[in-house]
């Protein structure tokens, strides 16, 4: 996976890179099926004007589609955590669509009693 950082000030670069490295490892576990050179993650951090908030946006480019996530928080590291949490949820939904989970109905045990219950 190629990771690029844009518009990140020097004082926030190291904490953001550490946080991203931790979450990229987690993403790599879910993206084993893709070739590593086809996956790109673009990270942009910007300070919101007139506020003490930071907004982090993530763009994950996959061969099957592109996912976008943004989050704002009072701390740059907290915005990174929130943005990656949103991206992970989107990635799970994306993979469910690719597997066509909506087509397959899960079988349920109906009318079967618990093993502790005796025959009636």
Secondary structure, DSSP 4 states (H G I P E B T S, - for coil): -EEEEES--HHHHHHHHHHHHHHHHHHHHHTTTS-GGG-EEEEEEEEPTTSS-EEEEEEEEETTEEEEEEEEESSHHHHHHHHHHHHHHHHHHHHHHHHTTTTSPPP---SPPPTTSPP-
